[in-house]
């Protein structure tokens, strides 16, 4: 008999990827902390995962993979363009990230968003029985909670937004603001990365719907909707194991040899690791580094910047422009300040495998996490845990506008990521902090991150949803 309280996860992407192995196409578990935290919960509860495979067209039938039921949702090529590249990534993404790019509002994108949300809700309804718990994820699926509630009675529905929820005055621009809020309020629990996100949402609901209540609980059409922050975290144990493995430690030493050696002793390594996304503040970070070198207090003899950027959403125009801009800027900085055999910036546009990524974290003296706005930013937390006691120290330069700043404000060097001069000055400080101060700050950061891992995050969300 199926256990009671089955758990259904609904997310834009499935927890598996279709890949070719030994000439055969097979499903493989996707990397990442979210999948590794949620999959065991679904296995334990006997539930399923509803999502898109990443390929347009008719979805394969539901199947079992490593003890969980996987139900792919069909999304046509036209829907990928309008629902995903359009409404999700060119309307909602910039709107929810402080309008750091102008959001585009097109009716021709809105209706595909509604249609795809209905396809997800229908696929979820087919998996769901009364008494089940359904956990819907992220901005692509904000209409699913209310749609699902109409389709299946007596289910607990939770929603978690991985990105920021914008302040009222920005959210107000959205022509479909009422529909989005009504969609989200179909959930019993709506979770956010930060207290501010939760507050912004409650304020928007009270302004643009008939919901009443405080910041943490809304009454809407005879139901109660709980609104709460649940800051996400990483798989700490997995990071520690990887960071202390012999191969990663050896690779970190090798990276330091390649990057940090200089005529005048060691160079300090500043590191940026991001998806190549305009919210991550990569351009201003590079301009600040250029400014640091222009001032002449630091040169390529004492520091080097490594920027690793994973290609992302390349079909969206803004992303192609960002790539061209970053490439021009790195060329300009190297042309101006590099020396033969000593680049000022190393720019790696690629996805690193996890071990290589962790080796970079261990090798870096300064981690630059300077998004213009970010829901949380897991890179900041990953860096902190990758720096174990036996390692040389590390300093985190962190944007005030990353959700992570709520928890990591005390140990990091906080910056306004829009301020080129301020950022250059903070880079200068980060390169000259006394060792004892570096260690003191890292101690604070490690204690802060260790308070909660991704399993604790998922557990506390589900506990709040089921209580
Ligand atoms: P993202 O915007 O993708 O996530 P982030 O939290 O930084 O941002 O996660 C990125 C992940 O990708 C990290 O685990 C990082 O290690 C990995 N990564 C980045 N660059 C890489 C590279 N070059 N090679 C390999 N791996 C790389 C969204 C929100 C965030 C929120 C997360 C989780 O935008 O604010 O923290 O969801 O909720």
Boltz pocket constraint, residues with backbone or C-beta under 6 A from the ligand:
constraints:
  - pocket:
      binder: B
      contacts: [[A, 162], [A, 163], [A, 232], [A, 273], [A, 274], [A, 275], [A, 308], [A, 309], [A, 310], [A, 348], [A, 350], [A, 351], [A, 352], [A, 353], [A, 357], [A, 374], [A, 375], [A, 376], [A, 377], [A, 378], [A, 379], [A, 382]]
      max_distance: 6.0
